[in-house]
C-alpha cells in the first residue's frame, strides 16, 4: 500500500443467523485517524459499538451500507448473498477506491477494483474495523425493528442468531416471513444443538 492510495475496508455481519438480512459495509477511513475501540465489532460491548458507530459515521471519508434480505439469501445462498452485499456496498461509495481490503479469506469481486483478503483484518486495519462496526450496528438496528413484529423469537436480544431460545421458538412456532428458509433446524437433534443448511454454503471462517 502507498500513501496516496484510496483504500476501502469491507466487512459483513449476519452470515450465521437464522433470520434477517446479511449486511455489508465499505468504509474509506482517514489514514492517520485511530481510536482505542476501533477494532473487531464482536469484541466490543453493545454500548461501545453504539459509541463507535457515531464515531465512524462522523469521521469516515466515505462509507456505504447494504443489506441483502432473507428472500434473496434463500434464492442464491448465504455465501453468494454475502458477496452480493459486499460488492453493492463497494459500488455505492461516492469515491472510487484504489484498493479493497476484505475481511476474511474469500471474496468474489464483481468490480474492477483490486482487492486483498485479510484474515482477521478487522483487528489489524482501521478501515475494516470501521466497516465491521457499521455492518454489525446496522444489522442490529434492523433486527430490533423486526422484533416489534415478531417478539416471540427474541430478536431484540439474539439478533436472529441461533441461540437456544431462538431455536426453540422456531421449532415450536415455525417460520416467520423474515426467517431464512434455507437454514433448516432438525427437531430430532437433542438439545437443539445444531442446524443444517439446505443449500451449499461455506463455514463462517471462510470469510
N, C-alpha and C positions, 0 to 999 in steps of 0.2 A: 504494500500500500504506500502511496505517496501522499504528501501533504495537500496537494491540490485536488486529489480525488474527492468526488462526492460519493459517500458511502451510505447505503441504507441497510439497517438491520431488519431482519424479518423473523417473526415467530408466530406461533399459534397457540390456541387454548381450546380444550374441549374434545380432543380426539377420543378419549376413553370414556365418554359419557353415554348414558342410555337415552338421554333426551336432550332436546335443544340443538342449537347450531354449533358448528365449529367456527371459530373466529380467528382471523389472522390480522396482524398489524405490520406495517412497514414504517420505519422511522429513520429520518436523516437527523443525526444528532451533532451538536457543536463539538468539534474535535477536542477542545480543551476544557469542556464543562463536565464536572463529575459530581457525585453525591454519594455519601456512605451507604445509602439504601438503594442505589441504582444497581440492582442485581436481579437474579432469577426471581420472578414474582412469587413462585411457590415457596420461597424461603422467607417471605415477608408475612407479617401479621396482617389481618384484614385492614386495620386502621392505617398501617404503614403503606399498604397498597393504595388506599384511598388518597393519602397524602402525596404519594409518588405519582399517582395519576395526574393530579393537579400540577405537580412539578414538571412532568413530561409535557403535558399539553401547553404549559406556559413557556417552555424553553426549547422545544423541538423546532428545528429549522423547517421541517415538513413532516407530515405523518398522514397515514390513511388507515382506516379500519374497515374490514369487510367480513360479514357473516354469511355463511352458507347454511341454509336451513336443513332440517331433518329430512324433508322430502327429497331434496337434492342429494343428500348423503345416501339415502336408500336407493336412489336411481343410479349413482355412479360409484358407490362405496366410499368409505371414510378416507382412505388414502388419497383417492382422486379428488374428493371434495376438499381436503386439506390443501393440496397443491393448487386447486382452483381458487380458493380463498387467498392464498399467498400471492399468486400471480395477479389477481384482481387488485389486491392492496398495493402491490408494486406499481401497477399501471395507473392507479388512482392518485399517485403522488403528483403534485404540481411540478416538482423539479425532477428531471430525469437523473438517476444515479449513474455513476461510472462503474460501480461495483456493488453487488449484493452479498451480504453476509447472512447466510441462512442457518438458523439454529438446528443442529442435528446432523445427520449423515446422509440424508437423501433429499433430493429436490428434482422436480420435473419442470424445467424452465420453459415457459411459453413466451418469454420476452427475448429481446436480442441483447440484454444487458449481461455482461459476465457475472458469474457468481462463484461463491466459495462456501461450501458447507463447513460448519464449525461445531463439532461435538461439544456440548456444554458451553456453547458460545454465549449464552445469557449470563454466565458467570465471568466472562472474560472481555466482552465487548459492550461498551455503553449503549451503542445503537441497538443491539439485540436485546439488552436488558430493558431498554425503554419500550421496545416492541412487545416484549413479554408482559410488561406491566399493563400496557394498553389493551392487549388481547385478552388477558385474564380479567381485568376490571370491566371491560365492555361486556364480556360474556356473562359475568356475574350479574351485571345490571339487567341483562336480557332475561336471565333465569329468575331473578327476583320479580320481574314484571309478569312472567308466565306463571309464577307461583300463585298470583292473585286469581288466576282462572282455575288452577288445579292444585289447591293447597294440600290435598291428601297425599301427594308424593313427596312433600318436604323439600321442594326445590330451593326455597329461600335459605335452607341450611346446607343441602348436599349439592346444589348447583347442577343437578342432573347426573352426578357421578353415581356409580353402583354401590352405594352404602347398603348396609343390611336393611335399614328402614325402607329405602327406595326400592330395593329388590323385592322385599316382602309386599309392599304396596302394589307393585306391578304384578306380582303373581296373584294377588287377591282381587285386584280391581281391573286388571288388563291395561291395554294401551290407552294413552291419551293421544290427541292429534299431534302432539309435539314429541312423541317418542319415536325413536329410530327403529323401524320395524325390522331392519336387517340385523339388529342386535337382539338375539333370542335368549331369554332365560330358560334354563332347564329346571323345571319344578321338581324333578325327581332327585336332583343332586342335594345331598344332605347339607344342611346349614346354609343353603343359598350361597355357597362359596364361589360359584362360577357362573359366567355367562359365555355363550358361544357366539361367534359371528357367522351368520348365514353366508355372507359374501366374503370373498377372499380379501383380507386386509393384512397389513404388516403390524408388528409389535410397536407399541408406543416408543420403544427405544430406537426404532428405525429412523426416527425423525428428530 
